[in-house]
């Protein structure tokens, strides 16, 4: 029997493969891969999302955390720094703080 998570993952893969998916579908796909500890797939989904919508601010923290879990701190730092820059541009203090804290935890 296929679990609910796997059904959700299959749905998101199908939705994003169709090409009409919005930013949230790509974000959700990346998070599902992360839950499955499929870090390379998660990062690929985040990269696809970034190519489609570089202004989707929530992805930067989650991508950074995913890369940190995958023991890729340099790549995590790159994503977190990009998110910090975007959060500053937007004046989003809450997200800025979360990104800065995640970056500090890498050190």
N, C-alpha and C positions, 0 to 999 in steps of 0.2 A: 504494500500500500504506500502511495506517495504521501509524504507529510505535507502539512499546510505550507511550510516554508518552501519546500521544493515546488509546490504548485505556484506559489507566489513568484518564485525565481523563474520558473518556466514562463509564466505570464509576462513578466518584465522583460525577459530575453526576447520573447516574441514581439512585444510592443516596440522595443527599441530597434529590433532588427527590421521592422516594417518601415522605419525612417520617419514616421510622423510623431514620434514620441516627444513630449515636452521635457523641459529640464528636470522636473521632479521625477519622471520615470527613469531617467538616467541616474539620478541621485539615489533613488530607491534601489535600482539594480546594483549599484556599487555597494550600498549598505548590506544588501542580501549576500553578495559575494563575501563581504567582510565577515558577516556572521558565520559563513561556511568556512572561513579561514582560507578562502581562495584569493589571496592578496594580490597576485598578479592580475587576475580578472577584475578585481575591485579597482585597482589603479588604472587599468585600461578603460574601465567605465568612467572613472573620474576624468581621465584625459579626453575621452570623447565628449563628455559634458563640457569640459573647459573649452574645447574647440567650438562647440555649438553656442555656448553661453558663458563667456568668461566672467560675466558679472554676477553669476549665481554664487553669492557669498557663502552659504552654508557648506559648500563642497570643500572649501579650503581647510577648514578645521578637521572634517572627517577624513579627507585624503591624507592630511598630515598625521593624524592618529593612526590611520591604517598603515602608512609607511613606517611609523614608529613601531607598531606591532610586528611588522615584517622585518624589523631590525635593519631599516634603511634610514638612519637618522639624517644623513645629508639630503636625501630626497624629501624627507619630511620637512626639514628646515626650509627648503625651497618653496614648498607649497604653503607653509605657514607664513613665511615672509610675504609672499604674494597676497595672501589673504589679509595680512596686517595692512599692507599698502591700500588695498581696496576698502577695507573697513575705515581707515583714516579718511580716504577720499569721500566716503559716504557719511562720515560723522557717526558711525555706528559704534558707540562706546562699549556696549555689552559684548558684541562679537569681537571687537578689538581686544578687550580684556581676556576673553576666552582663548583667542589665538596667541596672545602674548604669554599667557600662562602655559599653554601647550608647548610653545617654543622654549620657555625657560625649563620645562621638565625634560627636554632633550639633552640639556647640558649636564 
